[in-house]
Amino acid sequence: MCLHGSRSLPVKGNKIHKPIEDLMCRELVPDMQEKTIRILLIDDDEEDFTLIRNMLAGANVCRYDPDWAKTCADGLQKIKQTEYDAILLNYAPGERKGIEFLDRAGGDNRKAPVILLTARGEFGADVQAMEAGVSICLEKKRLSTRLLDRSIRHAIQNKLNEVELRKRRDNLQELVWGLTRQLEEESEQLGVANRMLQAEAAQRAKAEEALRESESIYRKLIDTTGTGYVVADKEGIVLDANYEYVRLSGHSSLEEIMGRSIFEWTAPYDLERNAEEIGKCIACGTMRDVEIDYVDREGHATRVEINGTLVQTAQGQARICLVKDISERGKKEAELRRKWDDAYGLLEATVAERTADLAETNRYLENIFENTPDIIAIVDEHGKFIKWNRKAVENLGYSLEELSDKSVFELYPDKNDLDRMLTDLRREGTVKKYQANLKKKDGTVAAFEISISLLRDNANKVIGSVGVARDLSDI
């Protein structure tokens, strides 16, 4: 479109547009004063290019190096060959080429900002242009050197800020996802530690049960398993014994101990306890796992384990006892018990340390969750809110209580858009940077950039999802 009717582009004395010019002309990029800014004007009228070039030549802050393309196709070709700092795009009423050019030029991924030049303020063109990624819309008839200069620098700075903001947002999303994965991994480690404790407890219980069963077998196989066997009356006088018991008592033949009291080879420090255990056996009928020391004639002590049963004989009541040398077993059990206590203590300390680490990580994640500048929400498999952060309440306008009664699906005014997003989410397991509209409590609709990941349990069943949303109106 030609500017023939507006050669003196600055509109002076127009109070209606003065505030806009003042706003656009604020000093935004002082570090550009020594920079040469490359500009591409796409306009079918070369005279407009001449006027724009002359305006930019009068700029006091920056040096401009303007270039011209007559058509959008020529402009796309130049953009591929040259890196421009900003693009000025002419727009004619009812024309689609300018908007299509924006799509083909890369949209949000385009490095150079686009300033749309219109013959007059067309609301529909402004809306379409902004949706397509235009930074600023200017009316040609109101252009001045000052306004154009500052608008270009303002658009460049905004584009740089937008790129940096997108980078930081992506970094934050990666951080949240990374910490979530770390929490899941450490939770799994804690689960493994708990399962180890349970397995060790089960093994110990199994070992104790096996020991009780073995005692029964020993009683049946006393003469072939190296277990001492003795029959004594209520006073402890030996009535009968096998060779192993004779050896444990510190003697060499049965005749040496027949008719003698078992207290004779009981260690002095165990006499009282042995007498007490015999009394209990007479009272209740059994004597189990009594450990005392037998002492031979040289004073060497042998640790024995005694299990007895009260029986009725022709001579009256007597005790049948199985006596086993447990000196080595005692040493091994003590060593095993020490190792078990050491291992169990180490495992408990490790579990406590990991639990503390997980608690600290959870507090750290909770702080990030609540103070991130984006909306973060966790929902169950039916879309009901489970957890959400402060930004969700601030942006959407709902209180915590109101959100708890809502489904996230109710916030999408465009159900077709919602269905497309859910289809991608179910197929891929994640959706990144999906743009969709969300309805706020006051009824307004705003554009958001949304990223969602499915949450699964140990059986890989979907139990919900976690989503991050950024209000694009804040950019």
PyMOL commands that set and color helices and strands:
alter all, ss='L'
color gray80, all
select helices_A, chain A and resi 4-6+18-24+30-32+46-57+72-81+97-104+107-109+123-132+140-142+145-220+243-248+254-256+262-264+268-284+327-371+390-396+400-404+408-411+415-428+472-474
alter helices_A, ss='H'
color red, helices_A
select strands_A, chain A and resi 36-42+63-69+86-91+114-118+136-139+228-233+238-241+286-295+301-313+316-325+375-380+385-388+430-439+445-456+462-471
alter strands_A, ss='S'
color yellow, strands_A
deselect
rebuild
show_as cartoon
